[in-house]
Amino acid sequence: MRAKSARFITSAAKASDFPPPEGKEIAFAGRSNVGKSSLINSLVGHDGLARTSRTPGRTQLLNWFAVDPPAVVKAPALAFVDLPGYGYAKVPIAMRAGWAGLIESYLKDRPALVGVVLLIDVRRGAEAEEQDLAAWLVERGLPLIGVVTKIDKLAKNKREPVLSQVKRDLGLKRLPVGFSAQDGDGVDDLWRAIAKVVAPA
């Protein structure tokens, strides 16, 4: 299951550069090197849409993508917003603080935002920053979709205990999606979860 179409809209380094909303928006948040760009590329079926890099902390801007979802999920056109990764120690403290303010400004004040996909690295689990962000989003009534990335690093019989632990740590109502960019696991499940947020029954 892949998007019918997707294209890059714009990037923003400050709140005044945010584009006018063209519809509902889904944001993607997570630590640097958690695999946000690979996940977005997998959802839209376009390997080069979101920039991927072996260097954590490379995404320094908010990036907007116009996405026409797969017909089967029956969701309207929307925008994906790729937020800067956090938690990478080699990024200067001042730059990290700037990213945090930019991310908070978007999450707090963007009326078009209808949900957040929070990515967790299967090898790290949900740490304090993810737990704090999840609680902050819940306080503001923003739907949260949990995704555990790089699930292929675990044998299939070991995945559910990890997913259950992340569910507890983040206070989710349902198990997070187990995702692998390598083998495509979780793409369909994530699209269904996004559709429920964008076009609730």
C-alpha positions in Angstrom: 0.0 0.0 0.0 1.6 3.3 -1.2 0.4 6.8 -1.7 -1.1 7.6 -5.1 1.2 10.6 -5.4 3.5 12.7 -3.2 5.6 15.9 -3.7 7.8 18.2 -1.7 6.1 21.5 -0.8 8.6 23.6 1.2 11.0 23.8 4.2 10.9 26.2 7.1 13.6 27.3 9.5 11.3 29.5 11.6 7.6 29.7 12.4 7.1 32.8 10.1 8.1 30.6 7.2 5.4 27.9 7.8 3.3 27.6 4.6 -0.4 28.2 4.6 -2.2 24.9 5.3 -3.6 23.2 2.3 -5.5 20.5 4.3 -4.9 18.3 7.3 -1.3 17.6 8.4 0.3 14.6 10.0 3.7 15.3 11.7 6.5 12.8 12.1 8.7 13.1 15.2 11.6 11.1 16.6 15.2 11.0 17.5 17.9 11.6 15.0 18.7 8.4 13.1 15.4 6.8 14.1 14.4 6.4 10.4 11.9 9.1 9.8 12.9 9.8 6.2 13.0 6.1 5.3 9.5 5.7 6.9 8.0 8.6 4.9 9.6 7.3 1.7 8.2 3.9 2.3 4.7 5.3 2.9 4.7 7.2 -0.3 6.6 4.7 -2.4 9.2 7.3 -3.4 12.8 6.5 -2.3 14.1 10.0 -2.7 11.2 12.2 -1.5 12.4 12.7 2.1 16.1 13.0 2.4 17.9 10.2 4.1 21.4 10.4 5.5 23.9 8.2 7.5 24.7 11.3 9.5 22.2 11.8 12.4 20.9 15.3 12.8 21.0 16.2 9.1 17.3 17.2 9.0 17.4 20.8 10.4 14.2 22.2 9.0 10.5 21.4 9.1 9.7 19.8 5.7 6.3 19.7 4.1 5.1 17.0 1.6 1.8 17.0 -0.2 0.5 13.4 -0.1 -2.5 11.8 -1.9 -3.2 8.6 0.2 -3.8 5.2 -1.2 -7.3 4.8 -2.5 -8.0 1.8 -0.3 -7.7 3.8 3.0 -10.3 6.4 1.8 -8.6 9.4 3.3 -8.4 12.9 1.8 -5.2 14.5 0.5 -3.0 15.7 3.3 0.4 16.9 4.2 3.2 15.0 5.9 5.5 17.2 8.0 8.9 15.9 8.8 10.2 17.4 12.1 13.9 17.8 12.9 15.3 14.8 14.8 16.3 15.4 18.4 18.8 13.9 20.9 21.9 13.9 18.7 24.8 14.9 21.0 27.2 16.2 18.2 24.7 18.9 17.2 25.6 22.2 19.1 23.5 22.9 22.1 22.2 26.2 20.7 21.1 24.5 17.5 19.3 21.8 19.5 17.5 24.4 21.5 16.5 26.2 18.3 15.1 23.0 16.9 13.1 22.3 20.1 11.5 25.7 20.0 10.7 25.3 16.3 9.1 21.9 16.9 7.1 23.1 19.9 5.9 26.2 18.0 4.6 23.9 15.2 3.0 21.3 17.5 1.4 23.9 19.8 0.1 26.4 17.3 -0.6 24.7 14.0 -4.4 24.4 13.5 -4.0 22.1 10.5 -2.2 19.5 12.6 -4.4 16.5 13.3 -2.0 13.9 14.6 1.6 13.0 15.3 3.5 9.8 14.4 6.1 9.3 17.1 9.0 7.0 16.0 10.8 4.8 18.5 14.0 2.9 17.7 13.5 -0.8 18.6 17.0 -0.9 20.0 16.4 2.0 22.4 12.8 1.8 23.4 10.8 4.7 24.6 13.1 6.9 26.6 12.4 10.0 28.7 12.2 12.4 25.8 9.7 10.2 24.0 7.6 9.7 27.1 7.6 13.5 27.8 6.6 14.3 24.3 3.8 11.7 24.3 2.4 13.1 27.5 2.6 16.7 26.2 0.7 15.7 23.1 -2.0 13.9 25.0 -2.4 16.9 27.2 -3.2 19.0 24.1 -5.6 16.4 22.7 -3.4 15.5 19.7 -3.8 12.0 18.5 -0.6 10.0 18.8 0.4 7.1 16.6 3.3 5.1 18.0 5.8 3.4 15.6 8.7 1.2 16.5 11.2 1.3 13.7 13.9 -1.2 12.6 11.7 -4.0 13.8 13.5 -6.4 11.5 16.4 -6.2 14.0 14.3 -8.6 16.2 13.1 -12.1 15.5 9.3 -12.1 15.0 8.6 -14.0 18.2 10.4 -11.3 20.2 8.6 -8.3 18.7 5.3 -8.2 20.6 6.9 -7.9 24.1 8.9 -4.9 22.8 5.8 -3.3 21.3 3.8 -3.9 24.5 6.5 -2.2 26.5 6.5 0.8 24.3 2.7 0.9 24.5 3.0 1.0 28.3 5.8 3.5 28.4 4.0 6.0 26.1 0.5 5.4 27.5 -0.9 4.4 24.1 -4.4 3.0 23.7 -3.2 0.4 21.3 0.0 -1.3 20.3 2.4 0.8 18.3 3.1 -0.2 14.7 6.2 -2.3 14.1 7.9 -0.9 11.1 10.8 -2.0 8.8 11.9 0.1 5.9 14.0 -2.9 4.8 11.2 -5.4 4.3 8.1 -3.2 4.3 6.5 -4.5 7.5 4.1 -2.0 9.0 3.4 0.2 6.0 -0.2 -0.9 5.5 -0.9 -0.8 9.3 0.5 2.7 9.5 -1.6 3.9 6.6 -4.7 2.6 8.3 -3.8 4.3 11.5 -3.2 7.6 9.7 -6.5 7.3 7.9 -8.4 6.9 11.2 -6.9 10.1 12.4 -7.3 12.1 9.2 -10.8 10.8 8.4 -12.3 9.3 11.5 -15.4 7.2 11.0 
